[in-house]
Amino acid sequence: EIKKLRVERSKVLLSKLKKCREKNFTGILAGDESWFVFCYEPTHRWMLQNEKPEDIIQPTNFQKKVMISIYISPDGQYLIDIFPSGQKFNSQYFCDSILLKLENLAFPEGRKKQSRKWLLHFDNAPFHKSKLTIENIDNSNFELIQNLPYNPDLAPPDFAIFGTIKEKMSYAQYLDEETLLSQI
């Protein structure tokens, strides 16, 4: 059953991407969330043969960090959102904040009746797949791209953006969210 479902969803995804290719892949938003720390210490250092190595500070769970959401489209539009501290990142926050901002990004003047819905893609995080989120997406100007069951995380920010950004941030320290956001 799972193999059949994977084949069916793959065919649906392929047909949607073929339609998007005709329009130069406009109308797709892909994104995800990731934790960013305020102090990026390197885990490796180059040194001369006779040099005494300095201590390397190992990251801990108690470092100051913030969750950042990044959503991108192939035509260069993007949304970067900092999750406010003191709140809980859940379906309600996703629908009230992220989904609303994505609607404004995709349709700044509102969606015209004849225009098609944009495709929206993200991973299988619980707040992405909750009943509240699915209902809000169904009532929005987006069509959700279904992930394949038991598939690895295929949201482009996970394998193309987050790692690259964090790699370029090594040796950096940020005092506040604004400087961290400007670096991202």
Contacts in CASP RR format, 6 or more apart in sequence:
PFRMAT RR
TARGET T0000
AUTHOR 0000-0000-0000
METHOD contacts of the structure
MODEL  1
EIKKLRVERSKVLLSKLKKCREKNFTGILAGDESWFVFCYEPTHRWMLQN
EKPEDIIQPTNFQKKVMISIYISPDGQYLIDIFPSGQKFNSQYFCDSILL
KLENLAFPEGRKKQSRKWLLHFDNAPFHKSKLTIENIDNSNFELIQNLPY
NPDLAPPDFAIFGTIKEKMSYAQYLDEETLLSQI
2 149 0 8 1.000
2 150 0 8 1.000
5 148 0 8 1.000
5 149 0 8 1.000
6 148 0 8 1.000
6 149 0 8 1.000
6 150 0 8 1.000
6 151 0 8 1.000
9 146 0 8 1.000
9 147 0 8 1.000
9 148 0 8 1.000
9 149 0 8 1.000
10 148 0 8 1.000
12 146 0 8 1.000
13 145 0 8 1.000
13 146 0 8 1.000
16 119 0 8 1.000
16 145 0 8 1.000
20 26 0 8 1.000
20 27 0 8 1.000
20 28 0 8 1.000
20 119 0 8 1.000
24 74 0 8 1.000
24 75 0 8 1.000
25 74 0 8 1.000
25 75 0 8 1.000
26 73 0 8 1.000
26 74 0 8 1.000
26 75 0 8 1.000
27 73 0 8 1.000
27 74 0 8 1.000
27 75 0 8 1.000
27 106 0 8 1.000
27 116 0 8 1.000
27 118 0 8 1.000
27 119 0 8 1.000
28 73 0 8 1.000
28 74 0 8 1.000
28 118 0 8 1.000
28 119 0 8 1.000
28 121 0 8 1.000
29 71 0 8 1.000
29 72 0 8 1.000
29 73 0 8 1.000
29 77 0 8 1.000
29 79 0 8 1.000
29 102 0 8 1.000
29 105 0 8 1.000
29 106 0 8 1.000
29 118 0 8 1.000
29 119 0 8 1.000
29 120 0 8 1.000
29 121 0 8 1.000
29 142 0 8 1.000
30 71 0 8 1.000
30 72 0 8 1.000
30 73 0 8 1.000
30 120 0 8 1.000
30 121 0 8 1.000
30 122 0 8 1.000
30 155 0 8 1.000
30 156 0 8 1.000
30 157 0 8 1.000
31 69 0 8 1.000
31 70 0 8 1.000
31 71 0 8 1.000
31 72 0 8 1.000
31 121 0 8 1.000
31 122 0 8 1.000
31 155 0 8 1.000
31 156 0 8 1.000
31 157 0 8 1.000
32 69 0 8 1.000
32 70 0 8 1.000
32 122 0 8 1.000
32 123 0 8 1.000
32 125 0 8 1.000
32 153 0 8 1.000
32 155 0 8 1.000
32 157 0 8 1.000
32 158 0 8 1.000
32 162 0 8 1.000
33 67 0 8 1.000
33 68 0 8 1.000
33 69 0 8 1.000
33 70 0 8 1.000
33 83 0 8 1.000
33 89 0 8 1.000
33 125 0 8 1.000
34 67 0 8 1.000
34 68 0 8 1.000
34 70 0 8 1.000
34 157 0 8 1.000
34 158 0 8 1.000
34 162 0 8 1.000
35 65 0 8 1.000
35 66 0 8 1.000
35 67 0 8 1.000
35 68 0 8 1.000
36 65 0 8 1.000
36 66 0 8 1.000
36 67 0 8 1.000
36 68 0 8 1.000
36 165 0 8 1.000
36 166 0 8 1.000
36 169 0 8 1.000
36 180 0 8 1.000
36 184 0 8 1.000
37 59 0 8 1.000
37 63 0 8 1.000
37 64 0 8 1.000
37 65 0 8 1.000
38 63 0 8 1.000
38 64 0 8 1.000
38 65 0 8 1.000
38 66 0 8 1.000
38 173 0 8 1.000
38 174 0 8 1.000
38 175 0 8 1.000
38 180 0 8 1.000
39 63 0 8 1.000
39 64 0 8 1.000
39 172 0 8 1.000
39 173 0 8 1.000
39 174 0 8 1.000
40 166 0 8 1.000
40 169 0 8 1.000
40 170 0 8 1.000
40 171 0 8 1.000
40 172 0 8 1.000
40 173 0 8 1.000
41 56 0 8 1.000
41 57 0 8 1.000
41 59 0 8 1.000
41 170 0 8 1.000
41 171 0 8 1.000
42 56 0 8 1.000
42 170 0 8 1.000
42 171 0 8 1.000
43 56 0 8 1.000
45 53 0 8 1.000
45 54 0 8 1.000
45 56 0 8 1.000
47 53 0 8 1.000
66 82 0 8 1.000
66 83 0 8 1.000
66 85 0 8 1.000
66 177 0 8 1.000
66 180 0 8 1.000
67 82 0 8 1.000
67 83 0 8 1.000
67 89 0 8 1.000
68 80 0 8 1.000
68 81 0 8 1.000
68 82 0 8 1.000
68 83 0 8 1.000
68 181 0 8 1.000
68 184 0 8 1.000
69 79 0 8 1.000
69 80 0 8 1.000
69 81 0 8 1.000
69 83 0 8 1.000
69 98 0 8 1.000
70 78 0 8 1.000
70 79 0 8 1.000
70 80 0 8 1.000
70 81 0 8 1.000
70 157 0 8 1.000
70 161 0 8 1.000
70 162 0 8 1.000
70 184 0 8 1.000
71 78 0 8 1.000
71 79 0 8 1.000
71 98 0 8 1.000
71 102 0 8 1.000
71 105 0 8 1.000
71 157 0 8 1.000
72 78 0 8 1.000
72 79 0 8 1.000
72 156 0 8 1.000
72 157 0 8 1.000
72 161 0 8 1.000
73 106 0 8 1.000
77 105 0 8 1.000
77 106 0 8 1.000
78 105 0 8 1.000
79 98 0 8 1.000
79 101 0 8 1.000
79 102 0 8 1.000
79 105 0 8 1.000
80 181 0 8 1.000
80 184 0 8 1.000
81 97 0 8 1.000
81 98 0 8 1.000
81 101 0 8 1.000
82 177 0 8 1.000
82 181 0 8 1.000
83 89 0 8 1.000
83 93 0 8 1.000
87 93 0 8 1.000
89 127 0 8 1.000
90 127 0 8 1.000
91 127 0 8 1.000
91 130 0 8 1.000
91 132 0 8 1.000
91 133 0 8 1.000
92 132 0 8 1.000
93 127 0 8 1.000
94 127 0 8 1.000
94 128 0 8 1.000
94 133 0 8 1.000
95 132 0 8 1.000
95 133 0 8 1.000
95 136 0 8 1.000
99 133 0 8 1.000
99 136 0 8 1.000
99 137 0 8 1.000
99 140 0 8 1.000
99 142 0 8 1.000
102 120 0 8 1.000
102 142 0 8 1.000
103 140 0 8 1.000
103 141 0 8 1.000
103 142 0 8 1.000
106 118 0 8 1.000
106 141 0 8 1.000
106 142 0 8 1.000
107 118 0 8 1.000
107 141 0 8 1.000
110 141 0 8 1.000
111 117 0 8 1.000
111 141 0 8 1.000
117 141 0 8 1.000
117 142 0 8 1.000
117 143 0 8 1.000
118 141 0 8 1.000
118 142 0 8 1.000
118 143 0 8 1.000
119 142 0 8 1.000
119 143 0 8 1.000
119 144 0 8 1.000
119 145 0 8 1.000
120 137 0 8 1.000
120 142 0 8 1.000
120 143 0 8 1.000
120 144 0 8 1.000
120 145 0 8 1.000
121 144 0 8 1.000
121 145 0 8 1.000
121 155 0 8 1.000
122 128 0 8 1.000
122 155 0 8 1.000
123 147 0 8 1.000
123 153 0 8 1.000
123 154 0 8 1.000
123 155 0 8 1.000
123 158 0 8 1.000
124 147 0 8 1.000
124 153 0 8 1.000
127 133 0 8 1.000
134 144 0 8 1.000
137 143 0 8 1.000
137 144 0 8 1.000
147 154 0 8 1.000
153 159 0 8 1.000
165 184 0 8 1.000
169 183 0 8 1.000
172 183 0 8 1.000
174 180 0 8 1.000
174 183 0 8 1.000
END
